[in-house]
């Protein structure tokens, strides 16, 4: 006859056996995790992050066309895996064995649209790799390009002692072919690179560039022949890239600057873009990438009123900019209207706070990945604004 004690002991033994067989099953049976590529036509992976055990497999399924699953950070592939660009219905699988965080992105939409993801493989990583220097890898800013002073103006500073190889791109027509397409994309952008008052180079159609093959070899040539690119080695200093429309055409365009050589001691330390901030989809959208193995502290600023007080003054400066900083998955990391209302002491400590109290700023320490800064006007106001990203001194 089974007493309550016997029943309890039998239940404990049964539970122990169940745990034992569950553990054995976990050892001998790997798991497949599923990730959707561009569900609902969005520039995203769902889920954007999965955590797996060594030996598990991740299978990506394309829900839309013209996307890839490429390991690394946007425009900085690490060679671990690459699906190539595939269309709706395709699948791609990778079995992960080494612990660590494996980041990946979509080659057509990683830098412009923040289409990135990661696979976290559980376990300790040994030996610890030597950290690579952290730096800003590129900036890509989308804006409505007008005429005269309201063209798209991108600035960047190279610090250090050695020349740095960079590629600048002016993207327009391919935005119209994105999914979803960008309405009113600039059909024929023109790109100029300036150092002070000197024009270093200009390009209309990148296929006509004298170093076309070098642009192709960079692995990030524009995808449309009517788009523009300039690839040069630049000495430390401050540079300006200007995007306008051929024959004074107007439309939405993207200006990008990529760091092509991280072996030299020079860095892209400050990147900025100025243009006309409108409403809805035509606000100022800036993307930047933190490269390396360690977090990078940055200051992001949205400047408007002080432009009106510049010498010469900028006509139609945005009176009250609002700044948002977004994570790779599109979620809001931080937002600010007037910079003294949040993080005032931290912003002052950077030594480059905005000069007008109505301007906006955010200090953040960001792990390597792609981020987006959005500048819009308070109460849907419009005007010329400047978005800036400063790489602050690391520890």
C-alpha positions in Angstrom: 0.0 0.0 0.0 1.3 3.5 -1.0 1.5 5.9 2.0 1.7 9.6 1.5 5.4 9.4 2.1 5.8 6.8 -0.6 3.8 8.9 -3.0 5.9 11.9 -2.3 9.1 10.0 -2.8 7.8 8.5 -6.1 6.8 12.0 -7.3 10.3 13.3 -6.4 12.0 10.4 -8.3 9.7 11.0 -11.3 10.5 14.7 -11.3 14.2 13.9 -11.0 14.0 11.6 -14.0 12.1 14.2 -15.9 14.8 16.8 -15.2 17.5 14.2 -16.1 16.0 13.4 -19.4 15.2 17.0 -20.2 18.9 17.8 -19.5 20.0 15.0 -21.7 17.7 16.2 -24.5 19.1 19.7 -24.1 22.6 18.2 -24.6 21.9 16.1 -27.7 19.2 18.1 -29.4 20.0 21.6 -30.8 17.3 24.2 -31.4 16.4 26.1 -34.5 15.4 29.8 -34.0 13.4 31.6 -36.7 13.8 35.3 -37.7 11.7 37.1 -40.2 13.4 39.4 -42.7 11.5 42.6 -43.4 8.1 41.5 -42.1 5.3 43.7 -43.4 7.7 45.5 -45.7 9.6 47.1 -42.8 13.4 47.6 -42.7 13.8 45.3 -39.7 14.5 41.8 -38.5 11.9 40.2 -36.2 13.0 39.4 -33.5 16.0 41.8 -33.9 17.9 39.8 -31.2 17.9 36.1 -30.4 19.8 34.3 -27.7 21.0 30.8 -28.5 23.2 28.0 -27.2 26.3 26.7 -29.0 25.2 24.3 -31.6 21.8 26.0 -32.2 20.8 27.2 -35.6 19.1 30.5 -36.7 17.0 30.4 -39.9 16.0 33.7 -41.5 13.0 33.8 -43.8 12.5 36.6 -46.3 9.1 38.3 -46.0 10.0 40.9 -48.6 12.5 41.2 -51.5 16.0 42.8 -51.9 17.4 42.2 -48.5 20.5 40.4 -47.1 21.7 38.9 -43.9 25.4 39.9 -43.6 27.5 39.5 -40.5 29.2 42.6 -39.0 28.0 46.2 -38.8 26.6 48.3 -41.7 29.3 48.6 -44.4 31.8 46.8 -42.2 31.3 43.1 -42.8 33.3 40.7 -40.7 33.1 37.7 -43.1 31.4 35.3 -40.7 28.4 34.8 -42.9 26.5 36.4 -45.8 23.3 35.3 -47.4 23.6 37.7 -50.4 20.6 39.7 -51.5 17.5 37.4 -51.6 13.8 37.8 -52.4 10.6 37.0 -50.6 10.2 33.3 -49.6 14.0 32.6 -49.4 15.6 31.2 -46.3 19.1 31.2 -45.0 20.5 29.3 -42.0 23.6 29.5 -39.8 24.6 27.1 -37.0 26.5 29.0 -34.2 29.2 27.3 -32.2 31.4 30.0 -30.7 30.1 32.1 -27.8 29.7 35.9 -28.2 27.5 38.5 -29.8 27.2 38.1 -33.6 25.9 41.2 -35.2 24.5 41.4 -38.7 22.8 43.8 -41.1 21.1 44.2 -44.5 23.6 45.3 -47.1 21.1 47.5 -49.1 19.4 49.0 -46.0 21.8 48.7 -43.0 23.4 52.1 -43.2 20.5 54.1 -44.6 17.7 52.6 -42.6 19.2 50.9 -39.5 18.2 47.4 -40.6 20.4 45.5 -38.1 20.2 42.5 -35.8 22.2 40.3 -33.5 22.6 36.7 -32.3 23.8 36.2 -28.8 25.5 32.8 -28.4 25.6 32.0 -24.7 28.8 30.9 -22.9 32.2 32.4 -22.0 34.4 33.7 -24.8 38.0 32.7 -24.4 40.6 33.9 -25.1 39.5 37.5 -24.9 40.3 39.2 -28.1 42.4 42.4 -28.2 40.0 45.3 -28.3 39.9 47.3 -31.6 39.8 51.1 -31.4 36.3 52.5 -31.1 35.4 55.2 -33.7 32.6 56.7 -35.7 32.4 54.7 -38.9 30.1 56.8 -41.0 27.3 59.2 -41.1 24.3 59.1 -43.5 21.8 61.9 -43.5 18.5 62.1 -45.4 16.9 65.4 -46.1 14.9 67.3 -48.7 17.4 69.0 -51.0 16.3 72.5 -52.1 18.2 75.2 -53.9 20.6 78.0 -53.0 21.4 77.9 -49.2 18.9 75.0 -48.6 21.0 72.3 -50.3 22.2 69.4 -48.2 25.5 70.3 -46.5 27.5 67.6 -44.6 30.6 68.4 -42.6 33.1 66.1 -41.0 36.4 66.5 -39.1 39.4 64.1 -39.4 41.7 64.2 -36.3 45.1 62.6 -35.9 48.3 62.8 -37.8 47.8 60.5 -40.8 45.7 60.8 -44.0 42.4 58.9 -43.9 40.7 57.2 -46.9 37.0 58.0 -47.1 34.2 57.7 -49.6 31.4 60.2 -49.9 28.1 59.3 -51.6 25.1 61.3 -52.7 22.1 59.0 -53.0 18.8 59.9 -54.7 17.3 57.6 -57.4 17.8 54.4 -55.4 15.6 55.9 -52.6 12.7 55.8 -55.0 13.3 52.1 -55.4 13.5 51.3 -51.7 10.7 49.4 -50.0 8.8 51.4 -49.1 9.8 53.9 -51.7 10.8 57.5 -50.6 8.4 59.9 -52.2 10.0 62.8 -54.2 13.5 61.3 -54.3 16.1 63.5 -56.0 16.6 62.1 -59.5 20.1 63.3 -60.2 22.3 64.4 -57.3 25.5 66.4 -57.6 28.2 66.0 -55.0 31.0 68.5 -54.1 33.8 68.1 -51.5 35.3 71.3 -50.1 38.2 72.1 -47.8 37.6 75.7 -46.7 37.1 77.8 -49.8 38.8 75.2 -52.0 36.8 72.7 -54.0 38.7 69.4 -53.8 36.5 67.3 -56.1 33.1 67.1 -57.6 31.1 64.3 -59.2 27.7 64.0 -61.0 27.5 60.4 -62.0 29.9 58.1 -60.1 30.5 55.8 -63.1 32.3 58.8 -64.7 34.7 59.2 -61.8 38.4 58.7 -62.8 38.8 56.2 -59.9 35.6 54.3 -60.7 37.3 50.9 -60.0 38.5 52.0 -56.6 34.9 53.0 -55.8 33.7 49.6 -56.8 36.5 47.9 -54.8 35.4 49.8 -51.7 32.3 47.4 -51.7 29.9 50.4 -51.2 29.5 51.9 -54.6 26.1 53.7 -55.3 23.5 51.3 -56.7 22.3 53.8 -59.4 24.5 55.3 -62.1 23.0 58.7 -61.7 24.2 58.9 -58.1 27.5 60.4 -57.1 30.6 59.4 -55.2 34.0 60.8 -54.3 36.8 58.5 -52.9 39.9 60.3 -51.6 42.6 60.1 -48.9 42.2 63.3 -46.8 44.7 64.9 -44.4 43.5 65.8 -40.9 41.2 68.8 -41.0 37.6 70.0 -41.5 35.8 69.2 -44.7 32.3 69.9 -46.2 30.3 67.8 -48.6 27.5 69.6 -50.5 24.6 67.7 -52.3 22.5 69.7 -54.8 20.3 68.7 -57.7 21.5 68.9 -61.3 19.9 71.9 -63.1 18.5 73.1 -59.7 16.3 70.0 -59.3 14.9 69.4 -55.8 14.0 66.2 -53.9 15.0 64.0 -51.0 18.6 62.8 -51.0 21.0 61.0 -48.7 24.6 62.2 -48.1 27.1 59.6 -46.6 30.7 59.6 -45.5 32.4 56.3 -44.8 35.7 55.6 -43.0 37.5 53.1 -45.3 40.8 52.8 -43.4 40.7 52.1 -39.6 44.4 51.1 -39.5 45.7 54.7 -39.3 45.7 56.8 -36.2 43.2 59.4 -37.6 39.5 59.3 -36.8 36.2 60.8 -37.9 35.8 62.8 -34.7 32.9 65.1 -35.6 30.2 64.7 -38.3 27.4 67.1 -39.0 24.7 67.9 -41.6 22.8 71.1 -42.3 19.6 71.5 -44.3 16.0 72.5 -44.4 13.9 70.7 -41.8 10.3 70.3 -42.9 7.6 68.0 -41.5 6.4 64.3 -41.7 9.0 62.3 -43.7 11.0 65.4 -44.6 12.5 66.0 -41.1 16.3 65.8 -40.7 17.3 62.1 -40.3 20.9 61.4 -39.5 22.4 57.9 -39.1 25.8 57.1 -37.6 27.7 54.0 -36.8 29.9 53.2 -33.8 32.7 50.8 -34.9 35.1 48.9 -32.7 34.8 46.6 -29.7 34.1 49.1 -26.9 31.3 51.5 -26.2 31.8 55.1 -27.4 30.6 58.2 -25.6 29.0 60.7 -28.0 27.4 64.1 -27.9 24.5 64.6 -30.4 23.4 68.3 -30.9 20.5 69.8 -32.8 21.3 73.5 -33.7 18.9 76.1 -35.0 18.6 79.5 -33.3 22.4 80.1 -33.2 22.5 79.7 -37.0 20.5 83.0 -37.2 23.2 84.7 -35.2 26.1 83.3 -37.2 28.3 85.5 -39.4 26.9 85.6 -42.0 23.5 84.7 -40.6 21.5 81.7 -41.9 18.1 82.8 -43.3 15.1 80.9 -42.0 16.9 79.0 -39.1 14.8 76.6 -37.2 13.7 78.4 -34.0 13.1 75.5 -31.7 14.6 72.1 -32.7 13.7 68.8 -31.0 16.2 66.0 -31.0 15.6 62.2 -30.8 18.2 59.4 -30.6 17.0 56.0 -31.7 18.4 52.5 -31.1 19.1 50.1 -34.0 15.6 48.6 -33.6 14.0 52.0 -34.0 13.1 52.5 -30.3 13.8 55.8 -28.7 16.9 55.8 -26.7 16.6 59.5 -25.6 15.0 62.7 -26.6 15.5 66.4 -25.7 13.9 69.7 -26.6 15.9 72.3 -24.6 19.3 71.1 -23.6 19.4 72.6 -20.2 16.3 70.6 -19.2 18.2 67.3 -19.1 21.9 66.3 -18.7 22.9 70.0 -18.3 26.1 69.2 -16.3 27.1 66.3 -18.6 26.6 68.4 -21.7 28.6 71.4 -20.3 31.4 69.0 -19.3 31.9 68.0 -23.0 33.1 71.7 -23.5 30.8 72.0 -26.6 27.3 72.7 -25.3 24.8 74.5 -27.6 25.0 78.3 -27.4 21.2 78.8 -27.3 19.0 77.4 -24.6 16.3 76.4 -27.2 18.7 74.0 -28.9 18.9 70.3 -28.1 21.7 67.9 -27.0 22.0 64.3 -25.8 25.1 62.6 -24.2 25.1 58.9 -24.5 27.5 56.0 -24.3 26.7 53.6 -27.1 27.9 50.1 -27.8 29.1 49.4 -31.4 26.0 49.5 -33.7 24.0 51.8 -36.0 22.0 54.7 -34.5 19.7 57.3 -35.8 19.3 61.0 -34.8 16.1 62.8 -35.9 15.7 66.6 -35.8 12.3 68.2 -36.1 10.7 71.5 -35.2 8.6 72.1 -32.1 4.9 72.4 -33.0 5.7 71.2 -36.6 7.7 74.4 -37.3 10.2 74.4 -40.2 13.6 75.9 -40.9 17.3 75.3 -41.4 18.9 73.2 -38.7 22.2 71.4 -38.1 22.6 67.9 -36.6 26.1 67.0 -35.1 27.6 63.9 -33.6 30.8 64.3 -31.6 33.0 61.3 -30.6 34.0 62.2 -27.0 37.3 61.2 -25.5 37.2 57.6 -24.4 38.3 56.2 -21.0 
